[in-house]
């Protein structure tokens, strides 16, 4: 079977996200972002990968492991 129905649904969702008007509560967003920054001691990079981080036990990083699983 084809994936026409699944693709049509994805297209519908994508259009809805792209074109609908968003009622964003900017004050709530500001509070959330400031609380996250306070929790990370002001260092937003705390969640990003550290290039000096030791590799996994087998020497491969997570991306390489993911790619290897999909082969």
C-alpha positions in Angstrom: 0.0 0.0 0.0 1.1 3.6 -0.6 1.5 6.2 2.0 -0.9 8.7 0.4 -3.2 9.0 3.4 -0.3 9.6 5.8 1.3 12.1 3.5 -2.0 14.0 3.1 -2.3 14.2 6.9 1.3 15.5 7.3 0.6 18.1 4.6 -2.6 19.2 6.3 -0.8 19.5 9.7 2.1 21.4 8.1 -0.3 23.9 6.4 -2.2 24.4 9.6 1.0 25.1 11.6 2.3 27.4 8.9 -0.8 29.5 8.2 -3.0 29.6 11.4 -2.7 32.5 13.7 -1.0 31.7 16.9 -2.2 33.2 20.2 1.1 33.0 22.0 1.3 34.2 25.6 4.6 36.1 25.4 4.7 36.8 29.1 4.4 33.1 29.9 7.1 32.4 27.4 9.4 35.0 28.9 8.9 33.5 32.4 9.6 30.0 31.2 12.8 31.0 29.4 14.0 33.1 32.3 13.4 30.2 34.7 15.3 27.8 32.5 18.2 30.2 32.3 18.3 30.6 36.1 18.2 26.8 36.5 21.3 26.4 34.2 23.2 29.1 36.2 22.8 31.5 33.3 24.6 29.2 30.9 22.3 28.3 28.0 25.0 26.2 26.4 24.7 23.7 29.3 22.4 21.5 27.3 24.5 21.5 24.1 27.1 18.9 23.2 30.6 19.5 24.6 33.2 19.0 21.9 35.7 18.0 24.6 33.4 15.3 26.0 34.7 11.8 26.2 33.4 9.5 23.4 31.1 6.6 24.3 32.7 3.3 25.4 32.9 2.0 21.8 34.5 5.2 20.6 31.5 6.3 18.5 29.3 9.3 19.2 25.5 9.1 19.3 25.0 10.3 15.7 27.4 7.6 14.3 25.6 5.0 16.4 22.2 6.2 15.0 23.4 6.1 11.5 24.9 2.6 11.9 21.6 1.3 13.3 19.7 2.5 10.2 22.0 0.7 7.7 
